[in-house]
Amino acid sequence: MTLWNLRAARMGDLDSLSELADLAGTGFTNLPSNREALKARLEWNEQSYAREEDEPDNELYILLLEEAATGRIGGSAMLFSRLGVRWPFYSYKVARLSQFSAELNRTARLDVLHLVNDFNGASEVGGLFLHPDLRSSGFGGLLARSRYMFIAMHRRRFASRILAELRGRVRDDGSAPFWDGLGGKFFGMSFQEADRFNSQHGNQFIADLMPKYPIYTALLSPEAQDTIGQPHDSGVPAMRMLEKEGFSFTGYVDIFDAGPTMVADTDRLRTVEAAQTLPIFEIGGGGAESHTGFAAAGERTEFRAWRTASRLTEQGLVMPPEEAALMRVKQGDKVIYVAS
């Protein structure tokens, strides 16, 4: 039986996380291709899991997709408990202005970008990356939904509002039209350089140098305008998954590449609402022919989530013996269960 699960990352995962980051390439700020930056993230991750308090306070939780039998790492997912603690969280809010000229009998409708900190205090899901070799295996849903199952199990550690930033459009050479049309003119660095600096040092430099006044999008190049609020082609499936989960695009975009920021009420997330705490009533039988849903067990560093072949009965779950052994659960244990 080949079973993959999401588990809490550890310091010993640095090599595996570095390999994923190298594959991810430019634009994945939460997964920088820099070993020292990743090491710092893993240290932050361990401190977050170890923290006893339940109120969110700038924690980072990293989950890794692992083949249970071999320990092979195939993907990552991350949760940030509270944004804006260490430094402000910046977004551009796209607003529509209408101006009318009686003399010309003409109405001009203009989009304007406002630099805002509207998401300070919110939680974030991010860092979702799946190894290219596994992308046809249906693990994207497990990666994504494991984050919400972690939230359901540790609800007090997260805010009432949650967001997800999607990678924006970039050219084949790694440059970003939106950055070239706006941010690059004030910072004297390429998109790759700015993205790398942000992932390693935070975004205080944005507050220092980014213009504070509203930006009329009509002043940008047509190529830059066309990218505002649009996900990278590779991010379209992720956007659809977020929408199914309850996220929506409300006009906020990333300040670097103008990718869409998706927003939801944490308690209204599909997986959080559907999560049930159920006992393992029996371990036995062959289970279902295919997985029936998602299961999660353990708290904090012992957390693990997987696609389960358990059968749902009135008394609880009937779990196949091999699945129970690999996931280290036994009869009578309680797990979080979400039907497919």
Buried (B, 14 or more C-beta within 10 A) or exposed (E): EEBBBBBBBBEEBBEBBBEBBEBBBBBBBBBBBBBEBBBBBBEBBBEBBEBEEEEBEBBBBBBBBBBBEEEEBBBBBBBBBBBBBEBBBBBBBBEEEEEEEEEEEEEEEEBBBBBBEBBBBBBBBBBBBBBEEBBEEEBBEBBBBBBBBBBBBBEEBBBEBBBBBBBBBBEEEEBBBBBBBBBBEEBEBBBBEBBBBBBEEEBEBBBEEBEEEBBEBEEBEEEBBBBBBBBBEEBEEBBEBBEEBBBEBBBBBBBBBBBBBBBBEBBEBBBBEBBBEBEBBBBEEEBBEEBBBBBBBBEBBEBBBBBBBBBBEEEBBBBBEBBBBBBEBEBEBBBBBBEE
